[in-house]
Amino acid sequence: MAYAYSDWASKATAAEQLAALKLHHAEVTLQTGPNVSAEGQSVDRASLLQRLTDLEAEIERRESSNGSIAGGGIMKIRRSRD
């Protein structure tokens, strides 16, 4: 399946990336469900569940980073040379 928000990392700003990442997480979540096996066919969603785990870790990492602070980013402090 093609995902609409799988290109989240290509967004211009950290806020846009995080927003698209959350949307991608939601669309992957919609594809998950129980593993099914019937009439010689099976569906194993283990790879989707691992993908969700990876996306959740990335969301958590980005939410706790400086880049997700509104109007902010990296703050630099310079020491005076006394």
MMTF fields as JSON, N, C-alpha, C and O atoms, coordinates in Angstrom:
{
  "mmtfVersion": "1.0.0",
  "mmtfProducer": "UNKNOWN",
  "numBonds": 327,
  "numAtoms": 328,
  "numGroups": 82,
  "numChains": 1,
  "numModels": 1,
  "chainsPerModel": [1],
  "groupsPerChain": [82],
  "chainIdList": ["A"],
  "bondAtomList": [4, 2, 8, 6, 12, 10, 16, 14, 20, 18, 24, 22, 28, 26, 32, 30, 36, 34, 40, 38, 44, 42, 48, 46, 52, 50, 56, 54, 60, 58, 64, 62, 68, 66, 72, 70, 76, 74, 80, 78, 84, 82, 88, 86, 92, 90, 96, 94, 100, 98, 104, 102, 108, 106, 112, 110, 116, 114, 120, 118, 124, 122, 128, 126, 132, 130, 136, 134, 140, 138, 144, 142, 148, 146, 152, 150, 156, 154, 160, 158, 164, 162, 168, 166, 172, 170, 176, 174, 180, 178, 184, 182, 188, 186, 192, 190, 196, 194, 200, 198, 204, 202, 208, 206, 212, 210, 216, 214, 220, 218, 224, 222, 228, 226, 232, 230, 236, 234, 240, 238, 244, 242, 248, 246, 252, 250, 256, 254, 260, 258, 264, 262, 268, 266, 272, 270, 276, 274, 280, 278, 284, 282, 288, 286, 292, 290, 296, 294, 300, 298, 304, 302, 308, 306, 312, 310, 316, 314, 320, 318, 324, 322],
  "bondOrderList": [1, 1, 1, 1, 1, 1, 1, 1, 1, 1, 1, 1, 1, 1, 1, 1, 1, 1, 1, 1, 1, 1, 1, 1, 1, 1, 1, 1, 1, 1, 1, 1, 1, 1, 1, 1, 1, 1, 1, 1, 1, 1, 1, 1, 1, 1, 1, 1, 1, 1, 1, 1, 1, 1, 1, 1, 1, 1, 1, 1, 1, 1, 1, 1, 1, 1, 1, 1, 1, 1, 1, 1, 1, 1, 1, 1, 1, 1, 1, 1, 1],
  "groupList": [{"groupName": "MET", "atomNameList": ["N", "CA", "C", "O"], "elementList": ["N", "C", "C", "O"], "formalChargeList": [0, 0, 0, 0], "bondAtomList": [1, 0, 2, 1, 3, 2], "bondOrderList": [1, 1, 2], "singleLetterCode": "M", "chemCompType": "L-PEPTIDE LINKING"}, {"groupName": "ALA", "atomNameList": ["N", "CA", "C", "O"], "elementList": ["N", "C", "C", "O"], "formalChargeList": [0, 0, 0, 0], "bondAtomList": [1, 0, 2, 1, 3, 2], "bondOrderList": [1, 1, 2], "singleLetterCode": "A", "chemCompType": "L-PEPTIDE LINKING"}, {"groupName": "TYR", "atomNameList": ["N", "CA", "C", "O"], "elementList": ["N", "C", "C", "O"], "formalChargeList": [0, 0, 0, 0], "bondAtomList": [1, 0, 2, 1, 3, 2], "bondOrderList": [1, 1, 2], "singleLetterCode": "Y", "chemCompType": "L-PEPTIDE LINKING"}, {"groupName": "SER", "atomNameList": ["N", "CA", "C", "O"], "elementList": ["N", "C", "C", "O"], "formalChargeList": [0, 0, 0, 0], "bondAtomList": [1, 0, 2, 1, 3, 2], "bondOrderList": [1, 1, 2], "singleLetterCode": "S", "chemCompType": "L-PEPTIDE LINKING"}, {"groupName": "ASP", "atomNameList": ["N", "CA", "C", "O"], "elementList": ["N", "C", "C", "O"], "formalChargeList": [0, 0, 0, 0], "bondAtomList": [1, 0, 2, 1, 3, 2], "bondOrderList": [1, 1, 2], "singleLetterCode": "D", "chemCompType": "L-PEPTIDE LINKING"}, {"groupName": "TRP", "atomNameList": ["N", "CA", "C", "O"], "elementList": ["N", "C", "C", "O"], "formalChargeList": [0, 0, 0, 0], "bondAtomList": [1, 0, 2, 1, 3, 2], "bondOrderList": [1, 1, 2], "singleLetterCode": "W", "chemCompType": "L-PEPTIDE LINKING"}, {"groupName": "LYS", "atomNameList": ["N", "CA", "C", "O"], "elementList": ["N", "C", "C", "O"], "formalChargeList": [0, 0, 0, 0], "bondAtomList": [1, 0, 2, 1, 3, 2], "bondOrderList": [1, 1, 2], "singleLetterCode": "K", "chemCompType": "L-PEPTIDE LINKING"}, {"groupName": "THR", "atomNameList": ["N", "CA", "C", "O"], "elementList": ["N", "C", "C", "O"], "formalChargeList": [0, 0, 0, 0], "bondAtomList": [1, 0, 2, 1, 3, 2], "bondOrderList": [1, 1, 2], "singleLetterCode": "T", "chemCompType": "L-PEPTIDE LINKING"}, {"groupName": "GLU", "atomNameList": ["N", "CA", "C", "O"], "elementList": ["N", "C", "C", "O"], "formalChargeList": [0, 0, 0, 0], "bondAtomList": [1, 0, 2, 1, 3, 2], "bondOrderList": [1, 1, 2], "singleLetterCode": "E", "chemCompType": "L-PEPTIDE LINKING"}, {"groupName": "GLN", "atomNameList": ["N", "CA", "C", "O"], "elementList": ["N", "C", "C", "O"], "formalChargeList": [0, 0, 0, 0], "bondAtomList": [1, 0, 2, 1, 3, 2], "bondOrderList": [1, 1, 2], "singleLetterCode": "Q", "chemCompType": "L-PEPTIDE LINKING"}, {"groupName": "LEU", "atomNameList": ["N", "CA", "C", "O"], "elementList": ["N", "C", "C", "O"], "formalChargeList": [0, 0, 0, 0], "bondAtomList": [1, 0, 2, 1, 3, 2], "bondOrderList": [1, 1, 2], "singleLetterCode": "L", "chemCompType": "L-PEPTIDE LINKING"}, {"groupName": "HIS", "atomNameList": ["N", "CA", "C", "O"], "elementList": ["N", "C", "C", "O"], "formalChargeList": [0, 0, 0, 0], "bondAtomList": [1, 0, 2, 1, 3, 2], "bondOrderList": [1, 1, 2], "singleLetterCode": "H", "chemCompType": "L-PEPTIDE LINKING"}, {"groupName": "VAL", "atomNameList": ["N", "CA", "C", "O"], "elementList": ["N", "C", "C", "O"], "formalChargeList": [0, 0, 0, 0], "bondAtomList": [1, 0, 2, 1, 3, 2], "bondOrderList": [1, 1, 2], "singleLetterCode": "V", "chemCompType": "L-PEPTIDE LINKING"}, {"groupName": "GLY", "atomNameList": ["N", "CA", "C", "O"], "elementList": ["N", "C", "C", "O"], "formalChargeList": [0, 0, 0, 0], "bondAtomList": [1, 0, 2, 1, 3, 2], "bondOrderList": [1, 1, 2], "singleLetterCode": "G", "chemCompType": "PEPTIDE LINKING"}, {"groupName": "PRO", "atomNameList": ["N", "CA", "C", "O"], "elementList": ["N", "C", "C", "O"], "formalChargeList": [0, 0, 0, 0], "bondAtomList": [1, 0, 2, 1, 3, 2], "bondOrderList": [1, 1, 2], "singleLetterCode": "P", "chemCompType": "L-PEPTIDE LINKING"}, {"groupName": "ASN", "atomNameList": ["N", "CA", "C", "O"], "elementList": ["N", "C", "C", "O"], "formalChargeList": [0, 0, 0, 0], "bondAtomList": [1, 0, 2, 1, 3, 2], "bondOrderList": [1, 1, 2], "singleLetterCode": "N", "chemCompType": "L-PEPTIDE LINKING"}, {"groupName": "ARG", "atomNameList": ["N", "CA", "C", "O"], "elementList": ["N", "C", "C", "O"], "formalChargeList": [0, 0, 0, 0], "bondAtomList": [1, 0, 2, 1, 3, 2], "bondOrderList": [1, 1, 2], "singleLetterCode": "R", "chemCompType": "L-PEPTIDE LINKING"}, {"groupName": "ILE", "atomNameList": ["N", "CA", "C", "O"], "elementList": ["N", "C", "C", "O"], "formalChargeList": [0, 0, 0, 0], "bondAtomList": [1, 0, 2, 1, 3, 2], "bondOrderList": [1, 1, 2], "singleLetterCode": "I", "chemCompType": "L-PEPTIDE LINKING"}],
  "groupTypeList": [0, 1, 2, 1, 2, 3, 4, 5, 1, 3, 6, 1, 7, 1, 1, 8, 9, 10, 1, 1, 10, 6, 10, 11, 11, 1, 8, 12, 7, 10, 9, 7, 13, 14, 15, 12, 3, 1, 8, 13, 9, 3, 12, 4, 16, 1, 3, 10, 10, 9, 16, 10, 7, 4, 10, 8, 1, 8, 17, 8, 16, 16, 8, 3, 3, 15, 13, 3, 17, 1, 13, 13, 13, 17, 0, 6, 17, 16, 16, 3, 16, 4],
  "groupIdList": [1, 2, 3, 4, 5, 6, 7, 8, 9, 10, 11, 12, 13, 14, 15, 16, 17, 18, 19, 20, 21, 22, 23, 24, 25, 26, 27, 28, 29, 30, 31, 32, 33, 34, 35, 36, 37, 38, 39, 40, 41, 42, 43, 44, 45, 46, 47, 48, 49, 50, 51, 52, 53, 54, 55, 56, 57, 58, 59, 60, 61, 62, 63, 64, 65, 66, 67, 68, 69, 70, 71, 72, 73, 74, 75, 76, 77, 78, 79, 80, 81, 82],
  "secStructList": [7, 7, 7, 6, 6, 6, 6, 4, 4, 4, 1, 1, 1, 2, 2, 2, 2, 2, 2, 2, 2, 2, 2, 2, 2, 2, 2, 2, 2, 6, 6, 7, 7, 7, 7, 3, 3, 3, 6, 6, 3, 3, 3, 7, 7, 2, 2, 2, 2, 2, 2, 2, 2, 2, 2, 2, 2, 2, 2, 2, 2, 2, 2, 6, 1, 4, 4, 4, 1, 6, 6, 7, 7, 7, 7, 7, 7, 7, 7, 7, 7, 7],
  "xCoordList": [0.834, 0.0, 0.882, 1.917, 0.461, 1.168, 0.589, -0.627, 1.471, 1.054, 1.17, 2.123, 0.216, 0.21, 1.267, 1.756, 1.622, 2.522, 3.855, 4.545, 4.223, 5.49, 6.693, 7.824, 6.454, 7.531, 7.705, 8.209, 7.294, 7.308, 8.693, 8.792, 9.748, 11.108, 11.536, 12.5, 10.842, 11.236, 10.583, 10.824, 9.772, 9.117, 10.151, 11.222, 9.823, 10.795, 11.19, 12.36, 10.248, 10.565, 10.332, 9.672, 10.876, 10.703, 9.235, 8.77, 8.506, 7.085, 6.286, 5.403, 6.593, 5.911, 6.25, 5.386, 7.505, 7.917, 7.178, 6.701, 7.077, 6.391, 4.913, 4.352, 4.281, 2.864, 2.631, 1.714, 3.457, 3.319, 3.671, 3.069, 4.635, 5.004, 3.831, 3.574, 3.132, 1.963, 0.852, 0.161, 0.68, -0.311, 0.096, -0.753, 1.39, 1.878, 1.659, 1.262, 1.915, 1.667, 0.195, -0.118, -0.693, -2.126, -2.501, -3.293, -1.94, -2.297, -1.723, -2.336, -0.564, -0.014, -0.852, -1.102, -1.285, -2.131, -3.406, -3.87, -3.969, -5.199, -5.001, -5.967, -3.769, -3.482, -3.216, -3.127, -3.089, -2.779, -4.042, -5.152, -3.853, -4.941, -4.341, -3.119, -5.168, -4.631, -4.057, -4.474, -3.101, -2.604, -3.721, -4.412, -3.904, -5.008, -4.475, -3.573, -5.038, -4.688, -5.949, -6.603, -6.283, -7.463, -7.376, -6.882, -7.843, -7.929, -6.626, -6.626, -5.526, -4.234, -3.621, -2.579, -4.23, -3.684, -3.477, -4.215, -2.482, -2.237, -1.784, -1.237, -2.03, -1.592, -0.833, -1.384, 0.428, 1.271, 1.594, 2.245, 1.143, 1.316, 2.466, 2.53, 3.355, 4.487, 5.345, 5.821, 5.545, 6.378, 5.693, 6.364, 4.361, 3.64, 3.739, 3.885, 3.658, 3.761, 5.148, 5.288, 6.181, 7.536, 7.674, 8.327, 7.06, 7.087, 6.422, 6.914, 5.294, 4.615, 5.507, 5.564, 6.194, 7.106, 8.203, 8.546, 8.743, 9.79, 9.251, 9.915, 8.045, 7.444, 7.155, 7.367, 6.673, 6.403, 7.676, 7.671, 8.764, 10.048, 10.511, 11.035, 10.319, 10.717, 9.865, 10.385, 8.568, 7.688, 8.14, 8.245, 8.401, 8.835, 10.156, 10.327, 11.085, 12.388, 12.218, 12.837, 11.394, 11.203, 10.428, 10.702, 9.47, 8.723, 9.582, 9.318, 10.6, 11.453, 12.681, 13.475, 12.836, 14.008, 13.727, 12.573, 14.775, 14.662, 13.996, 13.36, 14.121, 13.59, 12.085, 11.534, 11.404, 9.948, 9.388, 8.17, 10.245, 9.79, 9.304, 10.023, 8.111, 7.515, 8.4, 8.765, 8.739, 9.543, 10.995, 11.765, 11.364, 12.717, 13.487, 13.098, 14.531, 15.42, 16.556, 16.357, 17.721, 18.907, 19.292, 19.365, 19.533, 19.94, 21.447, 21.958, 22.13, 23.575, 23.9, 23.347, 24.783, 25.233, 26.734, 27.49, 27.139, 28.566, 29.112, 28.513, 30.23, 30.911, 31.717, 32.306, 31.718, 32.565, 33.984, 34.198, 34.922, 36.331, 36.89, 37.39, 36.805, 37.307, 38.673, 39.254],
  "yCoordList": [-1.18, 0.0, 1.247, 1.294, 2.233, 3.513, 4.404, 4.524, 5.011, 5.898, 7.348, 7.718, 8.158, 9.57, 10.378, 11.385, 9.947, 10.739, 10.053, 10.397, 9.091, 8.398, 9.294, 8.947, 10.438, 11.385, 12.441, 13.533, 12.12, 13.085, 13.697, 14.865, 12.939, 13.449, 14.515, 15.24, 14.621, 15.605, 16.965, 17.888, 17.101, 18.387, 19.425, 19.082, 20.691, 21.777, 22.076, 22.345, 22.035, 22.414, 21.236, 20.258, 21.352, 20.303, 20.144, 19.026, 21.245, 21.183, 20.472, 19.669, 20.766, 20.098, 18.614, 17.781, 18.288, 16.885, 16.13, 15.018, 16.716, 16.057, 15.873, 14.817, 16.872, 16.769, 15.66, 14.853, 15.617, 14.581, 13.205, 12.205, 13.149, 11.883, 11.324, 10.121, 12.174, 11.722, 11.238, 10.268, 11.903, 11.453, 10.11, 9.25, 9.931, 8.653, 7.546, 6.435, 7.844, 6.874, 6.457, 5.275, 7.413, 7.118, 6.228, 5.298, 6.504, 5.691, 4.281, 3.342, 4.111, 2.767, 2.03, 0.831, 2.748, 2.155, 1.581, 0.522, 2.263, 1.78, 0.448, -0.281, 0.128, -1.114, -2.294, -3.435, -2.025, -3.108, -3.84, -3.32, -5.02, -5.86, -7.207, -7.357, -8.169, -9.472, -10.212, -9.986, -11.092, -11.978, -12.947, -13.447, -13.216, -14.043, -15.154, -14.938, -16.333, -17.454, -18.266, -18.756, -18.404, -19.18, -19.566, -18.796, -20.721, -21.21, -21.054, -20.612, -21.412, -21.373, -19.998, -19.864, -18.989, -17.641, -17.123, -17.469, -16.303, -15.726, -14.277, -13.859, -13.531, -12.138, -11.996, -12.206, -11.639, -11.444, -9.961, -9.391, -9.36, -7.915, -7.559, -6.439, -8.49, -8.234, -7.075, -6.27, -6.986, -5.895, -4.541, -3.538, -4.506, -3.258, -2.852, -1.672, -3.836, -3.528, -3.013, -2.12, -3.569, -3.069, -1.656, -0.81, -1.4, -0.056, 0.946, 2.06, 0.542, 1.425, 1.727, 2.865, 0.719, 0.91, 1.909, 2.785, 1.77, 2.692, 4.116, 5.08, 4.238, 5.564, 6.219, 7.42, 5.431, 5.968, 6.455, 7.488, 5.724, 6.149, 7.451, 8.335, 7.567, 8.786, 9.972, 11.074, 9.758, 10.828, 11.29, 12.489, 10.346, 10.688, 11.454, 12.431, 11.007, 11.669, 13.106, 14.027, 13.292, 14.629, 15.543, 16.741, 14.999, 15.834, 16.295, 17.342, 15.529, 15.912, 16.717, 17.147, 16.919, 17.651, 19.144, 19.572, 19.92, 21.376, 21.812, 22.866, 21.032, 21.422, 21.522, 22.148, 20.919, 20.959, 22.106, 22.26, 22.9, 24.048, 25.128, 25.521, 25.599, 26.597, 27.829, 28.415, 28.214, 29.401, 29.231, 30.19, 28.041, 27.853, 26.818, 26.411, 26.42, 25.458, 25.242, 24.901, 25.439, 25.263, 26.612, 27.613, 26.626, 27.861, 27.788, 26.8, 28.831, 28.888, 29.906, 31.005, 29.534, 30.435, 30.629, 29.665, 31.864, 32.157, 32.643, 33.47, 32.113, 32.572, 33.816, 33.949, 34.697, 35.876, 35.485, 34.648, 36.08, 35.78, 36.836, 37.869, 36.578, 37.527, 37.143, 37.829],
  "zCoordList": [0.0, 0.0, 0.0, 0.665, -0.743, -0.759, 0.333, 0.484, 1.072, 2.152, 1.713, 1.027, 2.101, 1.73, 2.484, 1.971, 3.693, 4.527, 4.797, 5.757, 3.965, 4.182, 3.885, 4.225, 3.256, 2.947, 4.04, 3.777, 5.249, 6.348, 6.57, 6.945, 6.347, 6.616, 5.611, 5.858, 4.493, 3.476, 3.681, 2.903, 4.705, 4.974, 5.387, 5.888, 5.175, 5.331, 6.771, 7.042, 7.688, 9.067, 10.013, 9.663, 11.192, 12.202, 12.58, 12.801, 12.656, 13.006, 11.917, 12.217, 10.658, 9.545, 9.51, 9.236, 9.787, 9.817, 10.907, 10.677, 12.084, 13.196, 12.891, 13.182, 12.315, 11.974, 10.952, 11.107, 9.908, 8.885, 9.444, 9.054, 10.348, 10.993, 11.789, 11.752, 12.496, 13.259, 12.328, 12.639, 11.195, 10.215, 9.607, 9.374, 9.353, 8.826, 9.859, 9.507, 11.114, 12.183, 12.173, 12.315, 12.009, 11.991, 10.808, 10.962, 9.631, 8.48, 8.567, 8.06, 9.195, 9.405, 10.446, 10.314, 11.481, 12.521, 11.919, 12.342, 10.948, 10.302, 9.578, 9.354, 9.215, 8.502, 9.431, 8.979, 10.713, 11.647, 12.066, 11.953, 12.538, 13.012, 13.378, 13.393, 13.668, 14.048, 12.84, 11.704, 13.102, 12.058, 11.706, 12.594, 10.426, 9.964, 9.071, 8.262, 9.225, 8.377, 8.096, 9.017, 6.803, 6.424, 4.954, 4.131, 4.64, 3.264, 2.497, 1.348, 3.123, 2.455, 2.296, 1.654, 2.853, 2.789, 4.198, 5.121, 4.346, 5.664, 5.537, 4.517, 6.602, 6.684, 7.994, 9.074, 7.883, 9.064, 9.17, 8.295, 10.226, 10.386, 11.332, 11.84, 11.563, 12.461, 11.967, 12.768, 10.661, 10.134, 10.325, 10.569, 10.217, 10.469, 11.932, 12.253, 12.809, 14.243, 14.587, 15.423, 13.947, 14.168, 13.622, 14.233, 12.468, 11.887, 12.823, 13.002, 13.421, 14.378, 15.576, 16.041, 16.07, 17.2, 16.833, 17.627, 15.636, 15.17, 15.022, 15.403, 14.468, 14.3, 15.648, 15.818, 16.601, 17.944, 18.607, 19.276, 18.43, 18.993, 18.345, 19.023, 17.036, 16.333, 16.773, 16.953, 16.946, 17.425, 18.809, 19.067, 19.682, 21.046, 21.021, 21.75, 20.182, 20.078, 19.581, 20.114, 18.581, 18.011, 18.948, 19.005, 19.678, 20.622, 21.784, 22.375, 22.114, 23.231, 22.79, 23.627, 21.482, 20.998, 20.913, 20.935, 20.817, 20.711, 19.423, 19.391, 18.357, 17.067, 17.027, 16.122, 17.985, 17.969, 18.808, 18.903, 19.409, 20.192, 19.239, 18.32, 19.454, 18.559, 18.476, 19.495, 17.261, 17.04, 17.438, 17.415, 17.794, 18.288, 17.517, 16.422, 18.075, 17.467, 18.424, 19.591, 17.93, 18.759, 19.339, 18.626, 20.627, 21.273, 21.519, 22.046, 21.134, 21.324, 22.4, 22.421, 23.277, 24.338, 24.158, 24.035, 24.145, 23.996, 25.334, 26.021, 25.659, 26.882, 26.554, 25.481, 27.5, 27.312, 27.687, 28.564, 27.035, 27.312, 28.239, 27.794, 29.499, 30.495, 30.96, 31.801]
}
